[in-house]
Structures are given as C-alpha cells and as structure tokens.
Amino acid sequence: MTSLHSIQEFYKLVEHLEEPPSSWKKEQVALWWDAKGNWEKAHELVDSLSTSNATWIHAYLHRKEGDNWNAAYWYRQARKPVPDKTLEAEFEEIVMALMIS
C-alpha cells in the first residue's frame, strides 16, 4: 500500500498500527516515524538517500529540529524554497505529495 486517499487516512494508520506497512518506500516510512514522534529514526532513513523526496524530508526534519542553516542546505538540494508555512502544514504537504492519490 503506497497510495492513500486522505491525510486523515495517513494519521489513522499512524495511530492504529505499531509499524508502517512493509510495502512503503523509505521516504514514506520516514514520514511515518516522524508522525510517531521518532525524529531520529525518520532522519536515519532519509540521511543516506539522495532522491528529491528524501532531500525534501531531510530539509523538513532539520527545520523541525531548529537547525535552519542545515535545513536551508537540504531545501537547496531538494530544489525547494525554504517554506514560510507551519511545520504541520509542510508535513501534510509532503505526505500528500508522496502518498495521497
């Protein structure tokens, strides 16, 4: 399962399951762990990936961490502007881009 129908469906899965679905890509699993409150595990998953989605998640995670200099570097790598929206809004934008069909 890599395609969901709503952000609410993503949050329900996070709430009710202990582990992410095994069919998810590493980038999607990183979002899962971040939603579960495990920043370190999310970061570990994207740290070694070089896809544009992984670098976007990496940027978001460093922004969330408060490391704005490092976040700006990763946003440049992802070819995304540093957002002026809330972390929650950016997180949901990433989830929608990677998982919602």
C-alpha atoms as one frame of an Amber mdcrd trajectory, in Angstrom:
protein
   0.000   0.000   0.000   1.678   3.204  -1.116  -1.354   5.270  -2.017  -3.796
   6.716   0.478  -6.906   8.771  -0.147  -6.581  11.445   2.534  -4.282  12.887
   5.145  -6.765  11.626   7.747  -6.210   8.076   6.479  -2.463   8.515   6.993
  -2.976   9.756  10.557  -5.353   6.849  11.331  -2.728   4.352  10.180  -0.098
   6.067  12.317  -2.438   5.960  15.306  -3.569   2.357  14.958  -0.531   0.472
  13.664   2.720  -0.173  15.512   4.815  -0.455  12.328   4.423   1.134   8.890
   3.189  -1.051   6.031   6.052  -3.116   4.622   5.247  -2.030   1.058   6.047
   1.628   1.757   9.187   3.268   0.397  11.813   4.526   2.834  10.706   8.135
   2.332   7.146   7.216   3.295   8.372   5.235   6.280  10.389   8.278   7.394
   7.191  10.343   7.385   5.533   7.605   9.432   8.242   7.676  12.099   8.211
  11.455  12.258   4.433  11.365  12.796   5.027   8.805  15.556   7.394  11.286
  17.233  10.617   9.492  16.343  12.667  12.221  14.623  15.885  10.204  14.900
  14.502   7.172  13.070  12.957   9.378  10.375  16.257  11.196   9.896  18.229
   7.950   9.785  16.030   6.685   6.938  16.455   9.736   4.693  20.039  10.583
   5.634  21.513   8.075   3.198  19.024   8.650   0.354  19.535  11.093  -2.488
  16.085  11.256  -4.090  14.437  14.662  -4.304  11.698  13.497  -1.943  14.241
  12.253   0.597  16.128  15.547   0.486  12.829  17.425   0.948  12.018  15.315
   4.018  15.592  15.783   5.235  15.179  19.556   4.931  11.862  19.483   6.778
  13.349  17.384   9.588  16.244  19.808  10.104  13.814  22.728  10.040  11.752
  20.923  12.671  14.905  20.343  14.687  15.611  24.082  14.582  18.807  23.726
  12.547  17.890  26.364   9.965  21.306  26.509   8.309  21.301  22.754   7.660
  17.642  22.857   6.624  18.398  25.575   4.061  21.144  23.395   2.591  18.745
  20.465   2.189  15.998  22.645   0.707  18.527  23.747  -1.925  19.377  20.086
  -2.600  15.650  19.330  -2.978  15.234  22.418  -5.201  12.539  23.738  -2.886
  12.286  27.167  -1.277  12.510  27.360   2.495   8.807  27.379   3.371   7.087
  30.144   5.263   4.322  27.822   6.453   3.996  25.924   9.700   5.809  22.638
  10.190   2.458  20.853  10.340   1.369  22.368   7.029   4.645  21.403   5.387
   4.466  17.879   6.797   0.970  17.435   5.385   2.113  18.831   2.027   4.892
  16.235   1.906   2.538  13.407   2.906   0.071  14.476   0.244   2.790  14.682
  -2.403   4.202  11.245  -1.600   1.191   9.231  -0.520  -2.219  10.660  -1.475
  -3.794   9.775  -4.803
